[in-house]
Amino acid sequence: MFKQFFLIGCSALAIAAVPGYLEMQEQKRALANKDVAEAVVTEASGTDVQARPVDLKADTRPTYVTGTRSISIPVAAGGHFVGDFRINGRSIRGVVDTGATTVAMNVSTARKLGLNTQRKDFIYRLGTANGETTAAKVNLSRIEIGPISVNDVAAFVLDDSALDETLIGMSFMSRLASYKVQAGELKLEN
């Protein structure tokens, strides 16, 4: 007799749990189909769990991950990844360009960094998106972005007319442990 009551009780509990289980599965599916910009942050305290929506598009600053050496750079207008780098200790805005063999900057930026190139140093011929030009080769003591730091990075200095922005090319990128584009961000790890 006890066994029958036990089986009936277990069956009743299982049947009562089905609507809750189905609702939970529906919520999982709905969250999986939502746009990344409508993520949910869950806060738990004891037995109380609360979820609230977060607008991920509102904050476009780079994300730092504590305890690791990584940084995420959000995609900027035009689809480029633009970050605030420190080159030789000075703040420089740079565009990450994996199609560029080396870091490249113009003469004006090089001067701000304390790099004094002479006309006689422009002996390297380079093919750029704007055509062929000459460049001077330099070594940068350090390039940093967030917690990431790479020492002794090769770079080219071009005339101001040949380049109007600093390109963070593969002479920096290839020295990282990894980099990947995911969910509209470029994640750099070292």
ABEGO torsion letter per residue (X at the ends): XAAAAAAAAAAAAAAAAAAAAAAAAAAAAAAAABBAAABBBBBBBEABBBBBBBBAAABABBBBBBGBBBBBBBBBBGGBBBBBBBBGGBBBBBBBBAABABBBBBAAAAAAAGBBBBAAABABBBBBAAEBBBBBBBBBABBBBEABBBBGBBBBBBBAAABABBBBBAAAAAABABBBBBGGBBBBBX
